[in-house]
Amino acid sequence: MMQNINGQEMDYDLFKVKFDSDPSLKKLVDRFDGQGVVIKTKEKQQPTELGTKPKVNNTAAVRAANNVLQQPG
């Protein structure tokens, strides 16, 4: 995502320098680390626990996911 901004590729260190020096960037970014950048939104991400299935209300999506999970492979 951060490629080709101002014609340069950014790594963590370069992004951190820009983040620390640009207050407008701090308004847009929720957090960042070596894995990527999380942009601030109004939606809150729900915490998940390892090994639990997410709740889905769409029965077709649940059926399709179960079919994929049950296939050998």
ABEGO torsion letter per residue (X at the ends): XABGBGGBBBBAAAAAAAAAABAAAAAABABBBAAEBBBBBABBBBBBBBGBBBBBABAAAAAAAAAAAABBX
